[in-house]
Every structure is written in structure tokens, then in C-alpha cells.
Amino acid sequence: MPAIHHVSVVVDNLEEAAGFYERALGFRRRTDRPGALGPGAWLNVGDQQLHLIEGTPPPACGQHFAVFVDDLDTEIRRLRAEGVDVSDPAPIGTMRQAFLTDPAGNAIELHGK
């Protein structure tokens, strides 16, 4: 069965973006990324990974990735308390979603109940 291993996003400030994902979303930076790949970072997101590549982010055209959270309302409250701008939750099928952006403007969907 196919499964997503990682998602890659371009960020204009690697350390700022990596710090955001670690602090705000609890992702954990990996230490096994080969330096020969150029500026970037790999972060664990559950059993998957987020790869950050330093460069010029593309214009926002609806692209995003989604992170499943157990309790969407609690996660929104926590992020807002930290000063992160998060949309109000909206129903999507049997679940709900809310959106935020990383410091480079990449959209992130929070998906949960």
C-alpha cells in the first residue's frame, strides 16, 4: 500500500521556519540529513517527515499539507495563545479543518475532530 513518506516545502529562512515547526507544532528535527544536499532540515511528523528547503517560496496557489490533530479546538487555542494566527475551524466531511501559515507563508491545514 502506498503511503506518504515526506512532504517538502521551500522556506526563505531555514532556522526561523524550523524553529516554528518545532515550537508551535511539536515536530522534531532529525540529525541524519546529509549536508551535501544544501541548506535544509528534515523534521519528524509522527511516522512521516517534513523536509524544509531554503530558497524562495513559490506564490501561494492553494498548495498546503495537512496535519492530523486529536483535538482541533484545543490545538487552535494553544496556537492562538502562542500568538499564531489560525483560522476558525470549518467542517469538511465528518471532520473539521483550520489553517495557519509558517513564517515563509506556506499553508498548513490542521485536520481533526
MODARA-V607776 format. One record per backbone hydrogen bond with DSSP energy under -0.5 kcal/mol. NH is the residue of the N-H (numbers start at 0). CO is the residue of the C=O. E is the energy in kcal/mol with one decimal. If there is no record, write none. Layout:
# MODARA-V607776
[[NH CO E] [NH CO E]]
This chain:
# MODARA-V607776
[[6 48 -1.8] [8 50 -2.6] [10 52 -2.7] [16 12 -2.6] [17 13 -3.0] [18 14 -2.4] [19 15 -2.0] [20 16 -2.5] [21 17 -2.4] [22 18 -3.1] [23 19 -2.6] [24 19 -0.8] [24 20 -0.7] [25 21 -0.7] [26 20 -2.1] [27 43 -1.6] [29 41 -3.2] [36 33 -1.6] [37 34 -1.8] [40 51 -2.0] [42 49 -2.7] [43 27 -3.6] [44 47 -3.3] [47 44 -2.2] [48 4 -1.6] [49 42 -2.7] [50 6 -3.2] [51 40 -3.4] [51 49 -0.5] [52 8 -2.5] [53 38 -1.8] [54 10 -2.6] [56 54 -0.7] [64 106 -1.0] [66 108 -3.0] [68 110 -2.6] [74 70 -2.1] [75 71 -2.5] [76 72 -2.4] [77 73 -2.4] [78 74 -2.5] [79 75 -2.7] [80 76 -2.2] [81 77 -1.0] [81 78 -0.5] [82 79 -1.6] [83 78 -2.5] [85 83 -0.7] [86 98 -2.8] [89 96 -2.5] [91 94 -2.6] [94 91 -2.1] [95 111 -2.5] [96 89 -2.6] [97 109 -1.9] [99 107 -2.0] [101 105 -2.2] [104 101 -2.2] [106 62 -0.6] [107 99 -3.0] [108 64 -2.9] [109 97 -3.4] [110 66 -2.6] [110 108 -0.6] [111 95 -2.4]]
